[in-house]
């Protein structure tokens, strides 16, 4: 289990038809919670199963939910398309950031919607020169410039922590919130220890987007691990940089950590709903969905008959079952495919190494189990050959792309799971003195 509640991409793959960024959340430490309530199984899932199963030669019925129109104040349109660098299955929105207490603002398009991480991160090169200089840089408790190294499986992002007022759709944070500006510090300032491994991923080209908005269940990207001196000394992803250099690990209180901006809205701040349209099994050139803020706070964001699961603080379902083994499952819009380990499915060749290329369409089932063990549902997913999909034309939206997850005992229900569904992430308000435990839910 990882101590940092940050999560992103595993590795880049290039193929003639499309550039593919393999994105996956890492299991992160966090608190669990009580039962958030359950409901009957929805279309596309059956309750009560205790183990995953498999079948070959066919695909499951596709879910059919349509997104609502992104016209209300608590909504914003999600776009999947070619985007910044032609990365498939990257859902993006527009975000406006303003220098605190001023009218100096910039709207930035192509910010990736990621329910598997927490907090807003913007590439420095996506900001105009005015914003680059005007967004105030945070300081550590010892007075040094505050920076963060967000560690991913294949690399890291490095940049300062700054503050900004954030507007998305018709919602604006009540005050300035901390965010990371990626790539605004010289590579020479990167800490030699404590900043992960692999390559720097500090540009839109590296990320496949102009930034990432993490709107998963946690309110802060590191939480108590970085707020407590005893754990921060070893595990903090924050650094104090006196004079902007000589950066060393820092203890950072919650109020100064990169935060989930939706939780800072004055209303509609207890969760989000990602609504994506159904698409065909061969993919689509693009897809337009809706991100809805709040759960049960307005007439357009009720749970309805959604299947609901309490999770740990990071949104993980740690008691789920696949192929007879207990695994951790998570619903992660920031992953551009399903990622799990199944040796019975043929892997692609070297040009698509790590993706699955079965000779016939496949169905796999995973039993999702909530933190209490009381609520269970079996989700069926379809898998088509990645090679076939990427050679089907200039499509950027796919609902049946899958790949291997390395050595992790986990099942990543990435963006393909979201097509044709309304997927809910309820925030961990107990960690902030509230009563709502973290949960996920979906309606098909």
N, C-alpha and C positions, 0 to 999 in steps of 0.2 A: 504494500500500500504506500502510495506516495503522500508526502506531507504537504505538498503545495496544491492548492485548489485551482490550478491552471491547466489547460488542456488544449492541444491542437494537433498539428499535422504530423504525420509519420514520415512521409517521403514523397518526392515528386516523381511522376512518371510522364514520359513524353511519347505520344503516338501520332501517327500521321494525321488522323482525322481530328484529334483533339488533344489538348494538354490536360492531363488529369492530375489533380492534387489529392493525394490520399490523406484524409483527415480523420482523426480519431481522438476521442477524449480519453484521458488517463484516469484510472481510479484514484480518487483523492480522499484524504481523511476528512471526516466531518461527522457531526452529530446526527443521530437519527431522530425519530419522533413518534408520537402516538398515531393512532388511526385517523386518517383524514376522511374516512367514509368511503364506501364502495357502492357500486351499482352493477346492474346486470351486464353481461357480456354484450358487446356490440357486434354488428355485422363484420365478418372477417375474423372473428375470434370465438373460441368456445371455452367455457370455464371448466375447472375441475381437473384438468390433466396434470400429471405429476412429472412428466418427462417429455422432452422434445422428440420429434420424429422426423422422418424424411421420406420423400418419394421422388420419383424421377419421371421425366417424359411429359410433364405438364406444369402449368403455372396456376397458382391459386386465383380465385376471383379477386379482382381489384376492388379496393374500397371506393366509395362513390360520393363522399362528402364534397361539397363545393364551398369555396371561401365566400364570406360575406363581402360586400363592396367596401372598399377602404375609403369611406366618406365621413365616418364619424370622427370626433376629436380623438377618441382613444384607439385609432387605427392608423396604419401606414401600409402602403403597398410593398409587397415582397416581389422581387424580380429574379428569376433564374434565366440566364442567357449567356451570351459570350462574355460579358463583363469586361474586366480590365485586361486580362491576358488569355482569354479563351479557356478558362478552367471549367470543367463540367460540374453540374450540381452544386453551384455556389449560390445560396439564396442571399440577396442583398437588399438593403434599404438605404434611404438617404437620412443623414443625421446632421443637425445644425448645432455647432458649438459656438459659444460667445465668450469673449473675455468677461470675467465677472464684473457686474455693475457697470457695464458699458453697452453700447449698441454695435460694437465691433464684433462681427459674426461671420461665419462661413458655413455654407451647406456643402457637405461632402457626400457624394454618391458612392455606390458600390462598397458599402460597409457590410461585411458578412454577418448574417444572423446566426448566432451560435448558442444553442441551448446547452452545450457541454462545457462552457466556461463562464467566467464571471468578470464583468467589467468591460469598459470601453477602451480600445487601443486603436490609435490612428497613426498611419505612416506619416512621418514628418514631410516627406516629399509630396503628400497629398494636400498639405496646408499651403496657403499662399504666404508670401514673405511677411506680410503684416501679422498674420496669426502666429507664424513661427516665432516672431519676436515678442508678441504681446501676451500670449498665454503664460500666466505666472508659474514659475517652477517651484515646487514644494521643497521644504527643507526638512531634514531629519531632526530628531530630538536633540542631537548634538550640534546642530547648526550647519551641517554640510548639505550640499545639493542632494536631493533624494532621487534615486534612479531605481529601476527595476530590471531584473533579468527574468523574463518569462520563459521557462524552460519547456521545450517540447521534445518529443521522442527522437527527432532527428536534428535538432538544433535549438536556437533560442532567439528571442527578440530582446534588444537592449535599448533602453532610452529613459528619459526623465519622466518623473511623475509630475503632472501639472494639474491645474484646476480649471474647470470651465462650466458654464451653465449649458445644459444639454436640452435640446428640443427635438422631439420625434413625433411626426404627425402633428396633432394639436396639443400635445402634452409637453410641459417644460418642468425641469427639476426645480424644486423650491429654493435651492441655493446651488452654489458651485460644487461640483463633485470631482474627486480625483480621477484622473485617467492617465494612461501611458501614451507618450508620444514615441513611436517606434523609430529608431534610427537617427535621432537628433544628436547623439553623442558620438564622438570619434571612436573608431574601432579600438584605438590604443588605450581607451579608458575601460574597456571591458575587463571585469575582474578575472584574474587567472585561476581562481578557485571559486566554486560556488555558483558558476554560471553555466552549468550543464556541459554538454558536449555537442559535437557536430558543427554545422555552419551557422553563421548569422543569417537571420531571416528578417531583414529590416526594411525591405522595399515592397511596393505593391507587386512587383514581379515575383518576389519570393513568396508572398502570401496568397497571390491570386485575387487580391482585393485591396482596397485602399485602407482597410482596417478591419477590426473584429469587434462586434458588440456581443459580449457574453451576458446572456439573460437566463442562465440556468437557475437552479433553486437557491444557491447561496447568495448572500448579500454582499460579501467581500471576497476578493480573490485569494486571500491567504488565511484570514480569520485569526483565531487564537494562536496558531502556530507562529505567526509573525508578530503578534501583539505581546507575547510572553517572552521575556528575555532569555529564559532557560532553554526554550526551543528555537528562538530566533537566531541565537548564536551559531547554530549548526544548520538550520533549515530555511532561514528567511530568504525570500527571493528579492528583498529590498536591500539597497546599499546606500550608505552615506558617502558622499564624494566631496570632501573639503576642496574648495577651489575648482570643483568639477573633475578632479582626478583622485588617484589613490583611494579607490572605492573599497569600502569594507562593509560586511554585513551589518544590517541595522534592525533594531526593534522598532516596529511601527504600530501605533495605536490604530484601532479599527477606523476611526474617523479620517485617518490620513491614507488608508489603503485604497487602491483602485476598486471602485464600487460598481455594482449593478445599477445603472442609472434609472431603470424603470422603478426600482424600489424607492427612489428619491422623488418620484412624482407626488404632487399633493393628493391626488386621487388615483384610482385604478393602479395601485402600487403593490398589490399582493400576488401578482403572477402575470403570466402571458399565455396567449394561445397562438400557435403557429398553424395557419390554415392554408393548405396547398391544394390545388385542383387535382383531380384524377388525370392521369396521362396514359397513353397506350404503351403496350409492352415493348415496342420498338423505340420508345423515346419520343421526344418532341423538341422542336427547335428552341422553344422557350416555354416558360410557365410563369403565371402571375398569381400570387396568393396575397394573403393579408395577415399582418401581425396585429393582434388585438391585445390591448393592455387591460389588466384587471381580470379577475375571475369572480363572477357573481356580484360585481359592483355596478353593472349597467344592464340594460335590457338586451344588449348584444353580446354578453360574455358569460352567460350562465353555463354550468356544467352539463345540464340536461341529463342524458342517459349515458354519459361517458364512463368508461371503465376506469376506476380510480385506484391508485397504488401509493401508499406512503413509502418514502424512500429515506436513505440516510441524508445527511446535510448536503451532499454533493449531487443528489438526484439519482443515485445508483440503487438498483434493485439487486441486492447482494445474495438473495436466496433463489434466484431464478434457475431454471433447469434446461439444459440442452444436451441431447443425446445421452441422457441418463446421468449427467454430471451437474453438480451445483456450480453455477457461474455468476458473475456480476453482469447485469444487463443495464443499458442506459439508452435513452432516447435523445439523440444528438443531431440536431440540424446542421452542425458544423462538420459532420462527416459526410463525404460525398458518395458513400456507398454503405452497404451492409458489410461489417468486418467481423469475422469469427473464424474459428479453426474447425475444419472438417476435411479429413484426409480422403474421404470418399469422393470429393469433387475435384475434377481435373483442374490443375493450375494452367495458366496461360504460358506462352513461351517467353523468352527473355525480353521481347519488346514490350510486354505487359506483365512483367514479373510481379508476382504477388496477387494478381487478380485471378478470379475463377473463370475458366473457359470450358464448361461442360458441353459435351457433344449434343445433348438434348436439354431442354428447359428443366429446371429442378424446382421442387418445393421443399422448404425446410420449416420446421415448427419449433418455436421456443415457448416454454411456459414461463410467463412473467409472474413473479410472486412478490407481494409487498412486504414491507418490513415487519409486519405483524404475523405474516404467514396466513392470514385469513382470506385475503383476496388473491385469486389466481385467474389467469386467462391465457389461452394459447394463441399466440400470434403466428400466422402463416405468412411466409415471405417467398417471393419468386426470385429465381436466379437464372439469368441468361448469360451466354458467353460474352465476356467483355469485348473480345475481338469482333464478334458479330455486331454488337451494339455500336462500337466506335467506327465500324465500316458501313453503317446504315445511312450515312449522310451527315450533314452539319447540325446534329442535334446536341443540345447542352443539358437537357433534362431527361433523366432515366430513373425508372422505378424498380429496376431489377438488376442493378449492378452490385457485385459483391467481390470481396477479396479476403485474403488471409490476414490474421491479426497477430502473427508472430507467436511468442510464447505466453501471451496473456490469457488467463482463464476468464474470458469476457466475451460478450456479444454486443456489438455496437449496432444499434438500430439507427442508422444514419438517415440522411435526407430521403432516400427511396421510401422509407417507412412513412414519411409525412405526406406523400402524394395521396390525395383522396381522403385525408383524415384531418380532424381538428385535434391537435396535440397540445396538451396543457402542461405547464410547469408552475406549480404553486411554490412560492418562496418560503424559505425557512424563517418564519417570523419569530419562532421560539428563541432563536439565537439572539434576537434583539428585544426580548422581553414580551413578545406577543404570544398569541395562543395558537397560531396556525403552524402545524408541522409541515415539513417539505413533502410534496407529492408530485406525481405525474399522472396524467390521464389521457385517454384518447377516445374519440368517437369516429367510427368508420362509416 
